Amino acid sequence: MTQKLIRSLYEQRLAAWASARSLPVAWQNVPFTPPAGIYLRAFLLPADTDSLDLEGAHRLYTGVFQVSIVAPNGKGSGAAEQLAVDLDAEFPCNLRLTSGLFAVQVVSPCSIGPAAQDATSYTLPVWLRYRADTTA
């Protein structure tokens, strides 16, 4: 399924970026023990698959790739906000990630959502929208 390939492309790029900053990443449905410091949580949130031709050969894959920046509570928002800026630079609008002939493209600048705060953590969600077109 193409969503698997899309996930792989975004996760590979995020993994390299996070590794260079020594940031642990919690991947979807993978066991993870949160560290005491800042870490990331990655999600691929696919939308409905569509077809834009009468033959039904075309496939349009869209969705959201979200990275939540999780920081310790009570230490301010600056570090998380700077990481959000850095993520926007790493995943700029119109970035194309490829595997063979397949390409997925970032179709929106990164957006920062409202932070969620609980007793131990401050979470800042950052997401981008993507699109990939294929033919069967």
WOQUI-V461338 format. One record per backbone hydrogen bond with DSSP energy under -0.5 kcal/mol. NH is the residue of the N-H (numbers start at 1). CO is the residue of the C=O. Records with the same first field share a line. If there is no record, write none. Layout:
BEGIN
NH: CO, CO
END
This chain:
BEGIN
4: 1
5: 1
6: 2
7: 3
8: 4
9: 5
10: 6
11: 7
12: 8
13: 9
14: 10
15: 11
16: 12
17: 13
18: 14
19: 15
20: 16
21: 17, 18
22: 19
23: 18
24: 22, 38
26: 40
27: 25
30: 27
34: 32
39: 70
40: 24
41: 68
42: 26
43: 66
45: 43, 64
46: 44
47: 62
50: 60
59: 134
60: 50
61: 59, 132
62: 60
63: 130
64: 45
65: 128
66: 43, 64
67: 126
68: 41
69: 67, 124
70: 39, 68
71: 69, 122
73: 120
75: 72
81: 77
82: 78
83: 79
84: 80
85: 81
86: 82
87: 83
88: 84
89: 85
90: 86
91: 87
92: 89
94: 106
95: 92
97: 95, 104
99: 102
102: 99
104: 97
105: 131
106: 95
107: 129
108: 129
111: 127
113: 111, 125
116: 123
118: 121
122: 71
123: 116
124: 69, 122
125: 123
126: 67
127: 111
128: 65
130: 63
131: 105
132: 61
134: 59
136: 57
END
